[in-house]
Amino acid sequence: MPLQNYALGQWVAGTGKMTELFHAVTGEKIGETSSGGLDFKAMAEYARAVGGPKLRAMTFHERARMLKAMAQHLMERKDRFYEVSAATGATKQDSWIDIEGGIGTFFAYGSRGRREFPDETFYVDGAMEPLSKGGTFVGRHVCVPLEGVAVHINAFNFPCWGMLEKLAPTLLAGVPAIVKPATVTSYLTEAMVREMIGAGILPEGAVQLICGGAGDLLSHLGCQDAVAFTGSASTGRMLKETPAIVEHAVRFNMEADSLNCAILGPDAAPGTEEFDLFIKEVVREMTVKAGQKCTAIRRTLVPRGMEEDVIKALRARLEKVVIGDPRVEGVRMGPLASRGQVRDVSTKASEIGRAAELVYGGETDFPVLGADREAGAFFAPMLLACDQPFSCHEPHDVEAFGPVNTVMPYAGVDEAIELAKLGRGSLCGSLFTADAKVARQVVLGVAPYHGRFMVLDRTSAKESTGHGSPLPNLVHGGPGRAGGGEEMGGVRGVLHYMQRTAVQGSPTALTAVMDQWMPGAEQTRDRVHPFRKTFDELVIGETLITHRRTITEADVVAFAGISGDFFYAHMDDLAARTSIFERRVAHGYFVLSAAAGLFVDPAPGPVLANYGLDNLRFVKPVYPGDTIYVRLTCKQKTAKETPAQGPGAGIPQGVVAWDVEVFNQADEPVALYTILTLVRRSAA
């Protein structure tokens, strides 16, 4: 049965010439697909006209809850995806990375969207920038969703994760997407998208799917659109040069396969825990997904003199790897994705072999458990060794996208750094050492050439996610050969699909635009104390100016006794005279406590709890005899979901950020900070 594309709100089969799809284990035909007949221009316009407005009308929190709901929906149906994934040649562990790892990015961005973004349709980036001496002209950056479509072009190796790790930040940003998976494994992507569309959670037009070729889709993109590409560097460069992309400066994020390295530290000799961790990780990266990972270790750098020990240990571990049908008990490595991949990996391995010695593998009659080696797309691990890595370019230029690795020696840490750089830009690298000085030298030396770098030792090994695991909260990408792009990275990934605009004007105007009070903006006062008002009743800019309190020596002594803070500047007259304060000074935290006593309304009311304190600065000392007062201003309001259990269960609530300025008797600020309070809402 032909796979279908999802375009213009409908599932449609392609017409014309079909591309046949084969089971990676058995070699049997399992389907066919085509994108013939699709109107790519109309798909782009549909996303912009239908999906975009619906997503942009939602706040970050609404979009985040949408991601969470979708993640829950997909997780409940994961068994179906595992069944389909078996045809790609993936083991259960491989599929877990692809399926549950991908769904995990939706969970992660669903959480981050509610935690780090406002309950608004836009995002304010950074603090206010004063632009004039008198403070009447200021600037601030605001980020709004692009009004176009994001085109996601994904690689064959992760049909689910590759899609979901791009979709999560895109949808959270409020931008619709057209997903183009690699055709060879698109049947798994199609199965997951069917569940996503069938769930009815996404707005109409938010996601479309192309299972065949992308045709002239990129030619119909404009300045509000974006492209995120994962695949080979050569294909990425070709797509990036599409005239429409160049002409309209379309955002193009490229994540390309790279020659990632793992470095064995000089201290990690055989017998150390770090040596064993290194061997285990190199073999794991060679065999997980049969080495078909853009982050897989391709170059293994070891101290000169340890090559034989490393090769011997790698051989011993590789010999235990059972290749075969992933559904058979005991199989640890499945086939490549297709017979075409087998031919490509074999060709590239031969190219590397011109500059390196084969030290393990290379046989064509290797055993395969539970499957026909000739019918399936099987390829056994190959380990090569290059004794003169600075004299040979192949190990640093040619990537065999499969279970192929080259061991290379280095003499000294500086040489290891230079060898790592010869990859000319990598997605990730790793170092195995217990020597902190070596770690510092290597990380700072290779960082310009790597998007991510892992330092592993015995203390972090148990909880480490490993060399090749991109995580939603860290950037995934790299410079140079790796494409020069960044995906995920928490907030960074979302902002890629938003336009950052510098807005200039008066503090009052910018406060109205961004719904956040800014210093210098108009303030309002009310006879009702702000702590007597519900979340809904509070107005941005509402201000309370408190009565005054004189700080005494008795206050300082009493606070020292309560807190246990007997720091000399507070308690020792003689020492304080020679300090920067020149005499005894009140504790900063006492000033905060006294300030709270000035602005807090003590009676029960809408304020439920103190939620935190941000950006505290003590800007001027407070001495015994000084008199303080506080200006408290409602700065920002963020609605929260009503908790179902725990403290405050069933109570509608929101977080109010208050700008706090503590002044002395000369009206000079002595402390500046933001406090957060949990405040009851009038209704859910």
N, C-alpha and C positions, 0 to 999 in steps of 0.2 A: 504493500500500500504506500502511495507517495506521501512524503511528509508535506505538511501544509505551512504556508506562511501566514502571519497574522498582520493584516494590513487594512487600514481604514475601518477598523472595528469589526473585521470579519476574518474567519479562517478560510483561506483560499489556496488551492493547489496551483503550482506553477505549470506553465504550458511549454511546449516545444521540447528541446533536447533535455533529457534527464541525466543527472549524475547518480551513478549507482553507489550504494553504501554497503559495506561488508563488515561482517562480524570479525573482530580482530583476532579472536581465538580460533574459530572454525574456518574462517574464510568464506562462509556462506553469505549470500546476498540477503540483506535484512531490510532493504528499502531503497528508495530513490527520491530525488528531490530536484526542484528547479525553481527559479524565481522569474521565469519567463512569464510575461503578461502583466507583471506588476508595474504600476505607474509610480516610479520613485519620486518624481516631483510632487505628485499628489500626496504621497505618504509624508513627505517633509512638511507640506502645507497643512495637512491634517493635524500633525503633531503640534505645529505652531498655533493653529486656529482653535483646536478643540482641547488637546491635552494641556497645553501651556497655561491658558487662562484658568482652567480648573485647578491646576496645581498651585499657581501663584495666588489664588484666592485663599488658599489654606495657609495657616501659620506654620512655623517650624514645628511647634508642638503637635499640631494636627498631622503633619506629614510624618513626624517621628512615630506617633501612635500607629499610623498606617503601616510603616515599616515593621514595627513590632508585631502587629496583627498578621501581616504577611509571613513573617518569620515563623510565627506559631502555626499558621496554616500549613506551610511547607514542611515544617518539622513533623507534624502529625502524619504526613504522607511520604516520609523519607524512604520507607521500604520499597515503594514503587520506583523511586529513582535509583536505588541500589540495584534493582532487577535490571533496569535498562543499562546502567553503568557497566554491568558485566560484559556487555558487547564491546566496550571500548578497550578491553584488556586490563582493566583496573582491578587490583586486589581490593579486599574489604578496607584495608587501611588507606589505599589510594583513593577509593571512593569516599571514605570518611572525610579526607582533606577537601575533596572537590564539593561534596554535597553538604555535609554539616558545617564544614569550614566556610562555605559560601553563605549558607543560611545564617551563620554566626556573624557575618558582616552586617546583615540586616538588623540583627539583635543589637550589635554594637552601635550602629548609627542611630537606631531607634532610641537607645539610652542616651547617647551623646547629644542628640537633637533636643531632648527635654532638659538635659543638664547644662549644656554649654551655649544654647541658643535661646533667644527670647521667644515669648509667645506672640510673635509678630511675623509679618510677611517679609521683613527685611532684617539686616544684621548691621549693627554699629561696630565699626572696626577701630579700636584704639581710642585714646583719650582726646579730649578737646585740645586744639592747638591755638594758643594765643597768637593773633596776627597784628595786633595794634597795641600801642603803649597804654591807652586808656581802657582796654578790654572790651570795647564796643564792637570790635570786628574780630571774629574767630573762625576757625575751620574745624571740620571733622569729616571722617570718612564713613560713608554708608555703602553697604553691599546689597544689591537687589538682584533677583534672578534674571538671567538672560532670557530674552523673549523669543528664543529659537528652539532648535532641537539638538539633542546630543546624539551623535552617531557612534555606537560602540562596535568596534571591529575586534573580535576575540580570536584567540588561538585555539588549536584543537585539543590541547593537553588538559584543559580544565573547563569542560563545557558548562558547568554550573557555577563554580567559584569565579571564573573569568567574567561571567555575566553579572553575578550578584555584587562583586566587589566594585564594579563600575556603577551599577544601578543604585546602590545604597546612597552614596553621596550625591548623585545626580538628582534622584527623586527628592531627597531631603532639601536640596537647594531649590526645588520647585521647577525643574526642567524636565520635559518629556524626553523619551529616548527611543531610538530605533536600534535594535540589537541585531548584529550580524555575526553569528558564530561561524567558526570554521566548518565548512560543509561536511567534512569527513566524520565528525562526531556530533553533528547538529541534531541528530535524533534524540539525544539526551537533553539538550537545551530545549527542544520543542516540547518534550514531555513536561519539563518544569514550567515553561511559559504557559502551557495549557492549564496547569493547576493555578497559576497566578491569575490568569484571566478569568477562569471559572470561579474563583473565589469571590469576585465582585468587590474586592477591597480597593483596587486602584481606580482612579477616575478614568473615564473614557478618554482614549488618546494618549494615556501616560506612557504606554509601552507598545511597540510594534516589533515584529520579528521577521527577518529574512533568512530562510534556510539555504537558499541557493546563492548565486553570485550577487554582488552589490550593484552591478550594472553601472549606470551613470549617476547614482545617488549623490556622490560627492560633488558633482557638477552643479547641483541645485542648492548648495549651501551658501549662506551669506554671513554677514558680520555678527549676527546674533547667535549663530550656531557654533557647535564645538564637535571635535572628533577625538575619541580616545581609542588608540590602536595598540594591540598587543600582537607581536609576531616577529618575523625576521626583520633585521635592520634594512635589508635591501628592499623588501616590500614596503616597509614604513616610509623610506625615503621616496619611493615612487609615488605613494599616495599623498605624501606631504607636498609634492610638487604639482598636484592637480591645479590647473589654472584658477579655478574658482576659489580654492583655499588660499592661494597666493594673493589673488586680486582683492579678496575681501578680508584678508588677515584673520581667517577662521582659526580659532584656538585649536591647536593640534597637540595632543599629549601622546607621546610615543613611549612604549615600554617594550624594548627589544631584547631578544636573547643575547646573553653575554657570556664571556669566558671567565666565570667566577672562580675565585681561588680559595683554598684553605691553607693556612700557614701553621706549621708545627713550630712552636717556640723553641729556642735553643736550650731552654731548661727542661723541656718535656721529653726527656730521654726514655728509651724503653724501660718499662717497669714502673713508670710514674702513672698516676691516674689520668693526667692530661694526655699522655701518649695513647692510652687505651680509649679515651673519649674521642680523640682524633681519628683513630682507625675506625671506630664504630660509626662516626658521623660521615666520613668519606664514603664508606660502603653504603650507608643508608642513602646518601644523596645520589649514588650511582644506580641504586636499585628501586627506590620509590618512584612510582610512575614510570618504571623502566628507564629512568634517567631523563625522561621527557619533561623537564621542568626548566623554565627560564632562569631559575635561581640555582640550579644544580651545580655542584662542584665539578669543574672541568680541568682545573690545574691544581695539583697538590704540591706545595712548596715545603721542602724539608731541609734541615741543616745538613750540609755536606758531611758525609761520614755516616749518616743515619739512613741513607737510601735503602740499603739492603734490608735493614731491620723493618723499615716501613713496608717495603714491597713484600717481604715475607709475611708480615702480619696481615696485609691486605689480601694476599693470596689465600691465606688460611681462612679468612672470613668469607671471601667471595666463593670459595669452594663449597661452603655450606648453603649457598643461595640456591633454592630449588626453583627452577623455571617451569612454567606450565600454565594450565587453565586455572585462573584464580579461584574458581569454584571448588577446586579439589583441595582437600585437607593437606596442609604442609607446603603448599606453593607460596613462595615469598615474592616472586616477581612474575608479572604477566608479560604479554607481548607488547610490541610497539602498537601505535594506533592503526597502522595500515602497512601493506606490503610496499607501498611507495616510500614510507618512512624507512623501512628496512634497507631499501636500495640507497636512499640518501645518506643514512648513517654509515653504511658500509663504505660508500665513496669518500665521505669526509674522513673516516677513520684511516683509510688508505693514504689520504693526503698527509695527515698528521704523522703516519708511519714512515714517511720519507725522511723525517727528522728525529724519529724516536724508535726505540727498540720495543718490540712487543714482549711483555714479561708475564702476561696472563691472558688467556682467552684466545679468540681468533679462530677457533675451530668452527667448522660448518656442520658438524654432525653431533653437536651437543645434545644431551638428553632433555626431553620435554615431557613433563608429567601430565597425563590426562588429555593430551592434544596431539595433533599432527603438526610437526615442526614446519613442514613444507606448505601446508594449507594455511596456517596462521601467520601472524606477523612477528615471529619470535626472533630475538637477537640477543646473544649472550654477552655478558659484561666483558669489556676489554680494558686492560691496564697496560699503559705504555710508560717508558722511561726515557727522558731526554737528559743526557749528561752535561750538555753545553747549552743551557737555555738562553744565554745571551747571544749565541751564534746562530740560533735557528728561529725562524719567524712562525713556522706552521703551528706550534702549540699555542701561540699567542694570537693567531689570526683565524684559524679554522675551528669551527665548532661542529662537532658531531652531536646532533641533538638526540642523544640516547645514552646508554650506559658505558660511556667511553671517558677515560680519565688519563692524564699524563702526570707522572711524578717527576719533579725537577728539583735539583739541589741548589742551595744558596750558601754563600760564605759570609756570615755576618748579617745582622739585622738590616743594615742599609741595603744590602743586596736583595733581601727578601722584599723590601719595600719597592725597589726598582722593578723586580720581577712582577709584583702585583700590578704595578702601573702599566706594564706592557700589554695588559688586556685592553687598554685604551678606553676604559669606562666600563664599570660593572654594576649589576644590580645589587650584588652583595658579596661580601667576603667574610672570612672568619679566621680567628687566631686562637690557638690553643696554648695557653701559658698560665703559669702561676706567678709569673714575675710581673709586678705592676709597672715597673719601669719599662720593660719591653712592650707591655700593652700600650702605654702612653706613646712611646716612640712610633710604634707601628700604626696605631689609630690615626695620630696626627699626620703621619707620613702618607698614608693611603687614602685618607678621607676625601681629598679633591677628586679622586677617581672612582668613588663608590657611593651608591645611594644608601646603602645600609652596611653596617659592619658589626659582627658579633665577636665578643671576647668570651671564651668559655674556659672555665676551670672547675675544679672539684666542688667548689661551694655553690655554683649556679647550675651545675649539670642536671640535678634532679628536677628542677622546675623549668629548665630551658625549653623553648619551643623549637630549637634547632636552627641550623644554618639557613635552610631554605624556606622558612615559613614566614611569608609577609603577614603583618598584623594590621587590623583596621586603624589602630591608634598611631602607627608609624608610617612614614612615607614608603611607597613601593615604586621604585624607579631608579634611575641612575644616569650619570653624564655620558657623553661620548657615544661609544658603540651601543650602550644600553638605551639610547634614545633621547636622553636629556629631559625626560619628563618625570612627573611625580603623580602617583595615585594614592588614594586613601589619605593617611596621615592625619586622621581626625578632622578638625575644623578645616585644615588646608584643602582637603579633598572636596569639601562642599564649596568653598570659596572659588575653586577653579571654574565652577559653573555659574558664578555671579559676577556682576560688574561692580567694581569698587569705584565709587565716585566721591571726589572731594567736594564737600559742600561748604560754602563760605557765607557768612552773614552775621547778624547780631546773635548773642547768646539766646535771646528770647525767641528769635525766629528759628534757630536750630533746635531749641528745646521743643517747639511745636512740631517741627518736621519729624524728629526722631523719638519723640515721646519720652525723653530722658532729660531731667533738669540739668542744666549746666551752670557753672559759676558765672555770675554776672547777669543771669536771666531774671526776669520778673519773678517776684515771690508774693504769695498771698497769705494773709493771716486770718484766723477765725477765732471766735471766742470759745469754740469747742476745742478741747485738747485733741490733737491728732490721734492719740492712743485711744480715744473714745469712739473713733470712727472705724467702720468696717473697711475691708479692702476696697469695695466698690465705691464707698463714699469719699475715700481719699483722692485728692487731686494732685497731679504732678506740679511741683513748685510750692505746695502748701508748706508754710514755715511756722515754727515755734521759736520764740526768743525767750529764754528762761530768766528766772530771777538769778541773783548772784550769791556766791559763797566765798568767804575768805578762808584761805588755807592757813592752818596754824601748825606750830611745832608739835603740838599734841597729836594732830592728825597724822603727821609723819611718823612719830614714835608708835602710835597705835597701829598703823598699817604695817610697820616693820614687824611688830609683834605678831600680828595676825598672819602675815604672809611668810614670815621667816626671812625676808629680804633685808639684811643688815649691811648692804653695800656701803662702802665708806663715804661716798658722796652724799648719802642720805643721813648718816648717823655719826660720822667722825668730824667734828668741827675743825680740828687741826689739819687733817688730811684734805678736807674739802677746800680749805683756803688755797692749797697748792694745786688744786684740780682746775680743769677748764671752766668750772662753774664759779670758782672763787669763794663760794660759801655753800652751806648745806642746801640741798635742793630736794623738792618733793619727788617721790617715786612717780614715774610716768604712769604706771598702772593704777596708782592711787588717783591721779588726775582723771583717768578714764572712769574709774569707779565714782568719783565725785561728780563727774559730768553726767553719768547715768542717773545719779540721784537727783540731778537738777531737771532732766527732761522726762524721766519716767513718770507716768501716772500710775499710782500704786493700786487703785481699785480694780477688781475683776472687770474685764471688758473684752473687746474684739481681739486684742493682742494675745496670741496663744503662747508664744515662746520667742526667746532670742535665738536667731538662726545662724549667727556668725558675725565676723568682723573682717573687713578687707582694707588693704591699702593704708595701714596705720603709719603716720609719721608724727614724731615729736619734733616740732619746729622751733620751739623756744622753751627754755627751762622755766619752771614755776617754783618760786621760793616761798617759804613760810612768810605770811603777810600779804602775799598776792591775792587778788580777788578774781575769780573766774566766772564766766557765764557761757552759755551754749546757744548756738543757732542750729536748729534741727530742721532739715528740709526734705520733703518727700521727693526722692530722686527718680525712682523707677518702680514699676509694679509688674510682677510676673505671676500669673495664675498657675496653680498646681492642680494636678489630679487629686480628687478626693481619696484619701487612703482607705483601703478596705479593712485594714487591721493595724494593730499597734497603736501607739499614742496618736490621738486625733482621729481615730477611725470614724468614718462617716461624717466628718466635719468639712464642709467646703472651705478651702483656704488658698492663700497666695502668699508670695514672698514680697515684702516691701523693702526696698533699699533706701536708706536715709543718709543724706549727706550731713556729716557732723563737723562743725567747726567750734573749737573751744578757744575762747579769747580771754586775755587778762584785762586788768583795769585800764590799760592804755589802748584797748581795742586791738591788740596785736594777737594774731593766731598763735596758740601754743601747741595745739594738737589738731590734726586733720585725719578723718577716716570715714569709712562707710560701715554702718551697721545694718544687719538684715534681721527683720522680724517676720515671724509667721503670723499672719493676720486672718481672722475669720472672714469669709466671703458671705455676702447676703444670700447668694444662691449658687448652686453647682453650675 
